[in-house]
Amino acid sequence: MTTSWRQDAACARPGMDPESFYPLDLDPDGLAVTAARRVCGVCPVRGVCLADVMASEDPARRWGVIAGLTPDERAELHRGHVLPGPALPRTGVAA
Ligand code: SF4
């Protein structure tokens, strides 16, 4: 399902490779995740993106960097845990 906010997504801009948000290496400090976080960090719809993924993501199929968070970080958020302090600041993502 396509929703209008997705049209404003930074990851949907021309030239952006959607695959870069689904790296094989999901090391939270790795280059691939850091690169994806940088894009999410300037995305004007990050808030709604995060709300959408938190409401709709299948825990058994959690993958990729979405709204600047890795699958493990989203799982932590689902469990009601506060994300580690360094996770978002190091990305430049505003909470
Ligand atoms: S926050 Fe990231 S994954 Fe979500 S729409 Fe924006 S760029 Fe895409």
Residues whose N, C-alpha, C, O or C-beta is under 5 A from the ligand:
A	BS01	SF4	A9 A10 C11 V39 C40 C43 V45 R46 C49 V65 I66 A67 G68
